Amino acid sequence: MTISPVRAASESWLSTTRITRRPVLLLAAAAALFLAFCVWNWPPNSLQYDLRVYVVAARAFLHGEDIYTAHLAFPDDMALGFTYPPFAALVFAPIALLGTGAGRVVMSLVSGSCLLIIGLVTVRAIRPSWSWQRTAAVGLAVGMAGIALEPVRSSFDLGQINLVLLALLLVDLLGHLPYRFRGVLVGVATGIKLTPGIFIIYLLVTRRFREAAVASAATAGTMVAGAVAMPDASKQFWGHYIFDPSRPGATHFISNQAWRGVFARLAGGIDGIAPVWLLAVALTCAVGFLGARRAHDSGYRLESIILAALTGVLVSPISWTGHWVWAVPICVLLWFRVVEAAGHRRRVLAGLATLWTVTTAFGLPWHSPYLGDKEYTHRGFDLFLGNSYAVCAVVSLFLAAYAFRRRVRR
């Protein structure tokens, strides 16, 4: 029997199409299942306390009320108020319109999607030569595995926006935007939560001046948008609330793994810690940004971004464990580098990767005494457990500073 050339060509095209589509469909199905798991594990009736704070503030904006005192209408179960700039209330307004249950579903879906994006761009940065299929498969697996880390689980538990901000920052800083728009997402993230502003400094340190200018302009744009929509709230925030580091919660609480939290626990309170804290901030910025600059100049862009991020979470007055979602790209990067390395360097990297993985997977700070001012009683091994995220960051900064010092000299 003869086969028509046209039919043969058609069958060949269909076969190629099926082969091409198959991995896409498999990856899409895997991503959909993961997002379904996120909604199932954090359903519409879950607490997600921080999301409630966002929604209450956004509803206050929609009704023309004060976004920073709206929580006082719920004295029994809302001890903390809104702590972000007014622009953030604009961002959360669509979720407030959906209602609490639907808003929780949307937040779980958005956070899950951002976790997958974080995995994809992280793997792409480490292995730029891989095919898109391999990058997508490993990247999605990395994103899904990120749920095993306590900072990620904490962000889901609280309905926090940490994973969204991390995804925005990595997409922008790793160069996945058109050149003229690079810096925009850094500015938007800064306008939502302020702490990403550390990356505007990072862009200046790494001599990416155009991106720094774009990020600064985008941040200014968010401030203007907030001032136009909520002039009174803007005056309150930029004139008062921004200078109150205790507004988000007790500085010494075990979840605060920033330098200020560490020193408050060691000193039995915040009184008198300012000089030591400011000295630690200055030293951390010097070591962190020097390492970030040298890593960037050596071609290690992801490493340089992570060093800036670790600097940021340490020097911020408050860095709850949920803010440490940077543990996802950190653990992935370290284990990839362990595979590449050899000899003494491999052993050091393996030790650091193990430290980060164990600490963040088990959420070691939560295994030390806390609540009721028990944080002030830490002695011996509890000192490590209670400050273990900060310990990981400090060790990483100094090892990186030494490693890139040697590499640049060579």
Helices and strands as residue ranges (DSSP letters): H 5-41, H 49-62, G 70-73, H 86-98, H 100-126, H 132-145, G 146-148, H 150-158, H 162-173, G 179-181, H 184-193, G 195-197, H 198-205, H 209-229, H 231-239, G 241-243, H 259-267, H 274-297, H 301-315, G 321-324, H 327-340, H 343-362, G 364-367, G 374-377, H 381-386, H 388-409
